[in-house]
Amino acid sequence: MIDTVVMGINEFDIGCFDLSNVENLKTVETNGNIWHSGKLGKFDIMFKADYIRISGSLAKYYLGNNVATMARSDIEKAVAKMSKDFGLDVSNFDVWRIDIGATFLMNHSVCNYLAYLESCPRYKPVLYPESKMFINGQRTLIFYDKVKDVIKKESKHVIQQLKTNGVFRETDNYFRYEMQIKRKTRKTFGLTEFKARHLYDEKVYIKMIELWQREFFKVKKKREIMDFQSEEQINPGVLKNSLASIGLENLGKQELIDMLTRKYQNGEIQKHSYFNMKKMLLGLENKFGAKSEYIEELEKEVNNRANYCR
């Protein structure tokens, strides 16, 4: 499920690097430093005397596309192949950015699913005609139509290869969900260091998949209004409870419970008050809203992929 990575090392001996491997090599001098940039296989590379940075899609490099999903064993083989191809010990490179993603073949057009993704606590929404993004200072969640993305970005030759390999058809409904971690990769996964070899370490890999799954379920999904059949199902009490639940969902239910828990642990809230408020919050239920069939299908796909890839 790993796609784009940005990794490198700050203590780099340029004398050990074969510059003939770099295509489209360019050299510039900035503030007394001589910088080189170019292409290393399917990766972008930037380096100077004591620093190297490589960025690109690990999936496209090893699988030839990022429509299919990389298994953990594929990641290990890809890092080993990079080390051999580039003449560098890539397994020891620091990982500065990582994109975790999967593509799902859905029953309906991708726009139907995008329409139900509304917001996400602590993320800023950025909306485009064919995609939805939720961004904060550390991560970005992206949802989009993978078929349209491939047609827009890839050459006719690559598209034909994907069709030949049976991983892509222009008539299919491919929904893509990616989580980009652009900063603090070590802290995100509780590591003292985050090397390329950790990408295929079982414990770290499971943490990455679980975070990808957990962030998806933080996204607030629009619910459909239920058709009530009797007065017992709809009354002022039900209405009040449901509206409170809807408001709480927008604020962030778990975030509020976490805040109360911290205040209780710090002695700012009495025990009985804490448990009474927590019970009230957990008891709120939106009985007006029903989960859409589109969201049920999408949630099932995300859970299945997360369980399969562990």
LOTIBA-505074 format. One record per residue (C-alpha): residue number from 1; x, y, z; residue in one letter. Coordinates in Angstrom, 2 decimals. Layout:
<nodes>
(NUM (X Y Z) "A"),
...
</nodes>
This chain:
<nodes>
(1 (0.00 0.00 0.00) "M"),
(2 (3.05 2.26 -0.05) "I"),
(3 (3.17 4.62 -3.01) "D"),
(4 (5.17 7.87 -3.08) "T"),
(5 (8.17 8.18 -0.78) "V"),
(6 (10.68 10.93 -0.11) "V"),
(7 (13.84 9.70 1.53) "M"),
(8 (17.52 10.44 1.77) "G"),
(9 (20.45 10.89 4.07) "I"),
(10 (22.21 13.93 5.51) "N"),
(11 (25.63 12.27 5.83) "E"),
(12 (26.31 11.31 2.24) "F"),
(13 (29.65 10.71 0.53) "D"),
(14 (29.21 11.85 -3.05) "I"),
(15 (32.46 10.11 -3.94) "G"),
(16 (30.71 6.75 -3.51) "C"),
(17 (27.98 7.66 -5.99) "F"),
(18 (28.16 6.90 -9.71) "D"),
(19 (26.93 10.08 -11.41) "L"),
(20 (26.57 8.20 -14.70) "S"),
(21 (23.37 6.65 -13.28) "N"),
(22 (21.68 10.06 -13.22) "V"),
(23 (19.75 11.17 -16.31) "E"),
(24 (19.07 14.81 -17.22) "N"),
(25 (21.78 15.85 -14.77) "L"),
(26 (21.73 19.56 -13.91) "K"),
(27 (24.13 21.44 -11.66) "T"),
(28 (23.63 24.80 -9.95) "V"),
(29 (25.53 26.72 -7.28) "E"),
(30 (23.55 28.20 -4.39) "T"),
(31 (25.10 29.96 -1.38) "N"),
(32 (28.44 28.33 -2.07) "G"),
(33 (26.95 24.83 -2.35) "N"),
(34 (27.01 22.89 -5.61) "I"),
(35 (23.67 21.10 -6.09) "W"),
(36 (22.94 18.37 -8.61) "H"),
(37 (19.51 17.19 -9.74) "S"),
(38 (18.09 14.77 -12.28) "G"),
(39 (16.31 11.46 -12.73) "K"),
(40 (17.43 8.20 -11.16) "L"),
(41 (15.29 5.58 -12.83) "G"),
(42 (11.70 6.66 -12.13) "K"),
(43 (12.76 8.81 -9.18) "F"),
(44 (13.66 12.47 -8.88) "D"),
(45 (17.02 13.00 -7.22) "I"),
(46 (18.73 15.98 -5.61) "M"),
(47 (22.15 15.82 -4.02) "F"),
(48 (25.30 17.69 -3.04) "K"),
(49 (28.59 16.72 -1.39) "A"),
(50 (27.06 15.47 1.88) "D"),
(51 (23.32 15.13 1.16) "Y"),
(52 (21.03 13.10 -1.09) "I"),
(53 (17.24 13.14 -1.55) "R"),
(54 (15.20 10.70 -3.66) "I"),
(55 (11.46 11.08 -4.31) "S"),
(56 (8.93 9.19 -6.40) "G"),
(57 (6.44 6.35 -6.53) "S"),
(58 (7.81 3.10 -5.12) "L"),
(59 (4.82 1.28 -6.65) "A"),
(60 (5.45 2.64 -10.17) "K"),
(61 (9.15 1.79 -9.84) "Y"),
(62 (8.59 -1.83 -8.78) "Y"),
(63 (5.13 -2.76 -10.13) "L"),
(64 (5.07 -0.41 -13.10) "G"),
(65 (1.91 1.32 -11.85) "N"),
(66 (0.23 2.52 -8.66) "N"),
(67 (-3.20 1.13 -9.48) "V"),
(68 (-2.23 -2.26 -8.08) "A"),
(69 (-1.37 -2.54 -4.37) "T"),
(70 (2.14 -3.25 -3.10) "M"),
(71 (2.39 -6.03 -0.53) "A"),
(72 (4.88 -5.75 2.33) "R"),
(73 (7.13 -8.29 0.61) "S"),
(74 (7.03 -6.14 -2.55) "D"),
(75 (8.29 -3.14 -0.57) "I"),
(76 (11.27 -5.12 0.73) "E"),
(77 (12.11 -6.31 -2.79) "K"),
(78 (11.70 -2.78 -4.17) "A"),
(79 (14.14 -1.30 -1.63) "V"),
(80 (16.65 -4.09 -2.40) "A"),
(81 (16.25 -3.44 -6.13) "K"),
(82 (16.84 0.28 -5.62) "M"),
(83 (20.03 -0.43 -3.69) "S"),
(84 (21.28 -2.67 -6.50) "K"),
(85 (20.22 -0.38 -9.36) "D"),
(86 (21.55 2.81 -7.79) "F"),
(87 (24.64 1.46 -6.06) "G"),
(88 (23.46 2.87 -2.72) "L"),
(89 (22.33 1.32 0.56) "D"),
(90 (18.78 2.64 0.26) "V"),
(91 (17.58 0.56 3.23) "S"),
(92 (19.47 2.96 5.50) "N"),
(93 (17.91 6.12 4.02) "F"),
(94 (15.74 8.26 6.28) "D"),
(95 (12.05 8.40 5.25) "V"),
(96 (10.83 12.01 5.26) "W"),
(97 (7.50 11.54 3.50) "R"),
(98 (5.31 8.53 2.81) "I"),
(99 (2.03 8.08 0.91) "D"),
(100 (-0.16 5.11 1.86) "I"),
(101 (-2.93 4.34 -0.60) "G"),
(102 (-5.22 1.81 -2.21) "A"),
(103 (-7.48 1.68 -5.25) "T"),
(104 (-10.92 0.07 -5.01) "F"),
(105 (-13.06 -1.24 -7.84) "L"),
(106 (-16.53 0.06 -6.94) "M"),
(107 (-20.05 -0.73 -8.10) "N"),
(108 (-20.93 2.85 -9.01) "H"),
(109 (-19.35 5.97 -10.44) "S"),
(110 (-16.70 7.50 -8.16) "V"),
(111 (-18.58 10.83 -7.97) "C"),
(112 (-21.36 9.11 -5.99) "N"),
(113 (-18.95 8.23 -3.18) "Y"),
(114 (-17.15 11.59 -3.20) "L"),
(115 (-20.47 13.38 -2.68) "A"),
(116 (-20.87 11.77 0.76) "Y"),
(117 (-17.44 12.79 2.13) "L"),
(118 (-18.11 16.05 3.96) "E"),
(119 (-15.40 17.06 6.42) "S"),
(120 (-12.75 15.81 8.81) "C"),
(121 (-11.90 17.12 12.31) "P"),
(122 (-8.62 19.08 12.37) "R"),
(123 (-8.34 18.97 8.59) "Y"),
(124 (-9.06 21.76 6.10) "K"),
(125 (-11.21 20.66 3.13) "P"),
(126 (-9.99 21.36 -0.40) "V"),
(127 (-12.55 20.43 -3.03) "L"),
(128 (-12.04 19.82 -6.74) "Y"),
(129 (-14.50 18.55 -9.40) "P"),
(130 (-12.95 15.07 -9.47) "E"),
(131 (-11.49 14.79 -5.97) "S"),
(132 (-11.69 15.77 -2.31) "K"),
(133 (-8.76 16.55 -0.05) "M"),
(134 (-8.52 17.14 3.69) "F"),
(135 (-5.30 18.84 4.75) "I"),
(136 (-3.52 19.77 7.98) "N"),
(137 (0.07 20.68 8.75) "G"),
(138 (1.21 17.08 8.88) "Q"),
(139 (-1.07 14.94 6.72) "R"),
(140 (-3.30 15.04 3.66) "T"),
(141 (-6.18 12.68 2.92) "L"),
(142 (-7.03 12.44 -0.79) "I"),
(143 (-10.02 10.78 -2.45) "F"),
(144 (-10.31 10.75 -6.23) "Y"),
(145 (-11.25 9.01 -9.48) "D"),
(146 (-8.22 6.90 -10.38) "K"),
(147 (-9.35 6.25 -13.96) "V"),
(148 (-9.48 9.97 -14.74) "K"),
(149 (-6.17 10.48 -12.93) "D"),
(150 (-4.43 7.81 -15.04) "V"),
(151 (-5.87 9.17 -18.30) "I"),
(152 (-4.72 12.68 -17.36) "K"),
(153 (-1.19 11.84 -16.17) "K"),
(154 (-0.02 8.72 -18.02) "E"),
(155 (1.05 8.26 -21.62) "S"),
(156 (-0.96 6.17 -24.09) "K"),
(157 (1.81 3.55 -23.95) "H"),
(158 (1.53 3.19 -20.15) "V"),
(159 (-2.28 3.05 -20.32) "I"),
(160 (-2.09 0.29 -22.92) "Q"),
(161 (0.32 -1.67 -20.70) "Q"),
(162 (-2.09 -1.37 -17.76) "L"),
(163 (-4.92 -2.67 -19.96) "K"),
(164 (-2.78 -5.55 -21.22) "T"),
(165 (-1.85 -6.50 -17.64) "N"),
(166 (-5.53 -6.49 -16.65) "G"),
(167 (-5.23 -3.84 -13.92) "V"),
(168 (-7.03 -1.01 -15.69) "F"),
(169 (-10.08 -0.39 -17.89) "R"),
(170 (-11.40 3.04 -18.76) "E"),
(171 (-14.96 1.92 -18.05) "T"),
(172 (-14.20 0.74 -14.49) "D"),
(173 (-15.07 2.70 -11.33) "N"),
(174 (-11.71 2.96 -9.56) "Y"),
(175 (-11.88 4.90 -6.27) "F"),
(176 (-8.52 5.93 -4.82) "R"),
(177 (-7.88 6.80 -1.16) "Y"),
(178 (-4.42 8.04 -0.13) "E"),
(179 (-3.00 9.33 3.11) "M"),
(180 (0.11 11.48 2.67) "Q"),
(181 (2.36 11.92 5.70) "I"),
(182 (4.57 14.87 4.82) "K"),
(183 (6.16 15.68 8.18) "R"),
(184 (7.21 14.05 11.46) "K"),
(185 (7.22 10.50 10.11) "T"),
(186 (9.26 9.22 13.07) "R"),
(187 (6.96 10.78 15.65) "K"),
(188 (3.84 9.58 13.81) "T"),
(189 (4.82 5.95 14.31) "F"),
(190 (6.67 6.27 17.63) "G"),
(191 (10.14 5.62 16.20) "L"),
(192 (13.51 7.06 17.18) "T"),
(193 (14.45 6.76 13.51) "E"),
(194 (12.46 5.95 10.39) "F"),
(195 (14.62 4.23 7.79) "K"),
(196 (13.57 2.72 4.46) "A"),
(197 (13.94 -0.73 6.03) "R"),
(198 (11.12 0.17 8.43) "H"),
(199 (8.72 0.39 5.48) "L"),
(200 (8.63 -3.41 5.40) "Y"),
(201 (9.12 -4.05 9.12) "D"),
(202 (5.98 -5.94 10.16) "E"),
(203 (5.20 -3.94 13.30) "K"),
(204 (5.76 -0.56 11.63) "V"),
(205 (3.87 -1.64 8.53) "Y"),
(206 (0.83 -2.62 10.61) "I"),
(207 (0.95 0.79 12.33) "K"),
(208 (0.94 2.50 8.93) "M"),
(209 (-2.06 0.49 7.70) "I"),
(210 (-3.98 1.04 10.94) "E"),
(211 (-3.40 4.80 10.77) "L"),
(212 (-4.54 4.86 7.12) "W"),
(213 (-7.71 2.99 8.13) "Q"),
(214 (-8.30 5.10 11.25) "R"),
(215 (-7.98 8.43 9.41) "E"),
(216 (-10.54 7.30 6.83) "F"),
(217 (-13.12 6.69 9.55) "F"),
(218 (-12.51 10.17 10.99) "K"),
(219 (-13.95 11.66 7.80) "V"),
(220 (-17.55 12.75 8.37) "K"),
(221 (-19.94 11.19 5.89) "K"),
(222 (-23.27 12.65 4.89) "K"),
(223 (-26.20 10.55 6.08) "R"),
(224 (-29.51 10.06 4.35) "E"),
(225 (-32.75 11.10 6.08) "I"),
(226 (-34.74 8.12 7.28) "M"),
(227 (-38.42 7.65 6.47) "D"),
(228 (-40.12 7.24 9.87) "F"),
(229 (-43.10 4.90 10.01) "Q"),
(230 (-44.63 5.86 13.37) "S"),
(231 (-44.84 8.65 15.96) "E"),
(232 (-42.79 6.50 18.35) "E"),
(233 (-39.85 6.79 15.97) "Q"),
(234 (-40.02 10.59 15.78) "I"),
(235 (-40.90 12.88 18.70) "N"),
(236 (-39.41 15.98 20.37) "P"),
(237 (-37.07 13.87 22.52) "G"),
(238 (-35.73 11.94 19.54) "V"),
(239 (-35.40 15.18 17.58) "L"),
(240 (-33.42 16.90 20.39) "K"),
(241 (-31.14 13.89 20.85) "N"),
(242 (-30.51 13.58 17.10) "S"),
(243 (-29.73 17.26 16.62) "L"),
(244 (-27.29 17.16 19.55) "A"),
(245 (-25.64 14.11 17.98) "S"),
(246 (-25.29 15.86 14.62) "I"),
(247 (-23.71 18.89 16.30) "G"),
(248 (-21.35 16.68 18.25) "L"),
(249 (-20.28 14.85 15.08) "E"),
(250 (-19.33 18.18 13.51) "N"),
(251 (-17.28 19.20 16.55) "L"),
(252 (-15.60 15.82 16.87) "G"),
(253 (-17.10 13.38 19.37) "K"),
(254 (-13.91 11.48 20.17) "Q"),
(255 (-11.89 14.70 20.40) "E"),
(256 (-14.29 16.06 23.04) "L"),
(257 (-14.20 12.81 25.03) "I"),
(258 (-10.38 12.84 24.85) "D"),
(259 (-10.32 16.42 26.15) "M"),
(260 (-12.59 15.52 29.09) "L"),
(261 (-10.41 12.49 29.85) "T"),
(262 (-7.26 14.64 29.97) "R"),
(263 (-8.94 17.13 32.31) "K"),
(264 (-10.14 14.29 34.56) "Y"),
(265 (-6.63 12.77 34.66) "Q"),
(266 (-5.17 16.19 35.51) "N"),
(267 (-7.61 16.63 38.37) "G"),
(268 (-9.55 19.46 36.72) "E"),
(269 (-12.85 17.51 36.67) "I"),
(270 (-14.39 15.45 39.47) "Q"),
(271 (-14.83 11.71 38.89) "K"),
(272 (-18.65 11.71 38.97) "H"),
(273 (-18.85 14.71 36.61) "S"),
(274 (-16.45 13.11 34.15) "Y"),
(275 (-18.33 9.80 33.96) "F"),
(276 (-21.74 11.51 33.76) "N"),
(277 (-20.62 13.70 30.86) "M"),
(278 (-18.93 10.81 29.07) "K"),
(279 (-22.06 8.65 29.45) "K"),
(280 (-24.20 11.46 28.04) "M"),
(281 (-21.90 11.93 25.03) "L"),
(282 (-21.77 8.21 24.29) "L"),
(283 (-25.56 8.01 24.58) "G"),
(284 (-26.27 10.58 21.88) "L"),
(285 (-27.49 8.97 18.69) "E"),
(286 (-28.61 10.47 15.39) "N"),
(287 (-31.82 8.56 14.63) "K"),
(288 (-32.68 10.75 11.66) "F"),
(289 (-29.71 9.71 9.57) "G"),
(290 (-29.17 6.43 7.78) "A"),
(291 (-25.82 5.39 6.33) "K"),
(292 (-25.74 5.56 2.54) "S"),
(293 (-25.25 2.38 0.52) "E"),
(294 (-22.26 4.11 -1.10) "Y"),
(295 (-20.59 4.69 2.26) "I"),
(296 (-21.36 1.16 3.44) "E"),
(297 (-19.67 -0.23 0.34) "E"),
(298 (-16.67 2.11 0.69) "L"),
(299 (-16.19 1.35 4.40) "E"),
(300 (-16.30 -2.36 3.64) "K"),
(301 (-13.61 -1.96 0.97) "E"),
(302 (-11.34 0.03 3.31) "V"),
(303 (-11.71 -2.52 6.13) "N"),
(304 (-11.15 -5.48 3.81) "N"),
(305 (-8.01 -3.94 2.34) "R"),
(306 (-6.62 -3.02 5.77) "A"),
(307 (-7.26 -6.53 7.11) "N"),
(308 (-5.84 -8.19 4.00) "Y"),
(309 (-2.67 -6.10 3.94) "C"),
(310 (-1.74 -6.57 7.61) "R"),
</nodes>
